Amino acid sequence: MSRNRSMLLLLSLVVAATFVLAGCANVADSPNKNTVATNTDPNAGGKIPVTTSSEEARKEFLQGRDLNEKLLIQDSIAHYDKAISLDPNFASAELNRATVSPTGKEFFDHLKKAVSLADKVSNGEKLLILATDAGNNGNITKQKESLDQLIAAYPNDERANFALGAYYFGQQDFPQAIQYYKKATELASTFSSAFNLLGYAYRQNVDYPNAEAAFKKYIELIPNDPNPYDSYGELLLKMGKFDDSITQYRKALSIDQNFINAHQGIGMALLYKGNADEAAAEIQKINGKARSDGERRTALFALTVVDVDSGKWDKALADVDQQYALGEKTNDVPGMTGDLQLKGNIMLEMGKYDEAKAQFEKGLKMTQDANFSQEIKDNAGLFQHYNLARVALGKKDLATARTEAEAFRKGTEAKNNPGQMKQAHQLMGLIALEEKDYDKAVSELQQANQQNPYDLYRLCQAYQGKGDAGQAKTFGQKAANFNSLPVINYAFVRTKAAKV
């Protein structure tokens, strides 16, 4: 896998959670005179330091980072927590602890602490913290500025290159992501995480031979860890080689039976083979192994996807309710708002437009009432225009849909947020589809998110409207054969797209 499931919608803009730091420290780059600065590698110059007052804390941090980089995320948490207990001012440990958090509440709590400590650490660590905070707040411009400064200051740090690669990956600029991931592998030929994400970048760029080569190198580097087999399994899943992908996922589980995401992959392979009941049974195995609410959420979300794909709408809503109940136990507001967004999206597909609107409004109020940054609250307010436009479209209220879509478009342009701008084009494409202006629909949807299978299916519909059967079939097949890990938008359209 590339990462654990993101912190739902509010955290979707955060730079990849594997923002990880170098293992050496340079006294000259640290403003804290109590910093432990141990350079065991004589060639370790030019790396991002690790600022801590405790050698033991540093060792715990490095163990946690190593597990995190191998995607043994749950196992990394105890080491980060230990590092923080040994040094309560350990900013980098707080940052990494945020990115492995199983709940949104924990993410925000640890990131907030990291930000509060940012002025007490090295410039490299500070830039990583500021980049993550900017991404969390939806400030892509500031996020990119911090990462550009980081790479300028540490051009020979593999993790700095990895971080900038992650930024470009998140913006779907896969050629640029490949460039920085490759640079990371050249700087550190045993940096396994870089080969993993390099494989994913090639995969997203539909370069399957190079993706396979990267994943096989990943396996070669850490053959006794589960994630390389899981990642290779995901490539095979994407390629439609379902039985082969299951074989790789089984290898991951044979190494670590608690590597629950492999059950997810097997479940999806079974679903795409037409065995929905077997898929659900496989995913249920996660519940028996779950060690945190985050892992329980993984199972419930995957079940939601299976149920939607199978047309079991009421059961899917019940699955989401169970996720929401998990959030209520710990007052995990980010988790709960994500659940409300998910529930609203499902209700939209069911034609329950007023009920969907109620879920969106509840989520917005919860966000506005929470102790979040003003930037997050503003983003939630902006995104509500997107939600209301879709509700209006469902109700055939084109006037309201245009008004809300235009408000969303203006807001995204002001923020210069590429991801949101793709959503603005999506809305304009949906309105054009409803108006039967198929040329405009194609033009707008081509600028929407091409990694969203629903947008691929909408392009199929637009080409059908134009009478272009060839292009309609091409995009219908792309949508039908998206073959991803659990994605709700894929569940909405997979079986419909397969009939084109």
ABEGO torsion letter per residue (X at the ends): XABBBBAEAAAAABBBAABBBBABBBAAABABAABBBBBABAAABGBBBBBBABAAAAAAAAAAAAAAAAGBAAAAAAAAAAAAAABAABAAAAAAAAAABABAAAAAAAAAAAAAAAAABBAAAAAAAAAAAAAAAGBAAAAAAAAAAAAAABAABAAAAAAAAAAAAAAGBAAAAAAAAAAAAAABAABAAAAAAAAAAAAAAGBAAAAAAAAAAAAAABAABAAAAAAAAAAAAAAGBAAAAAAAAAAAAAABAABAAAAAAAAAAAAAAGBAAAAAAAAAAAAAABABAAAAAAAAAAAAAAAAAAGBAAAAAAAAAAAAAAAAAAGBAAAAAAAAAAAAAAAAAAGBAAAAAAAAAAAAAAAAABBBBAAAAAAAAAAAAAAAAAAAAAAGBAAAAAAAAAAAAAAAAAAGBAAAAAAAAAAAAAAAAAAGBAAAAAAAAAABBAABAAAAAAAAAAAAAAGBAAAAAAAAAAAAAAGBBBBAAAAAAAAAAAAX
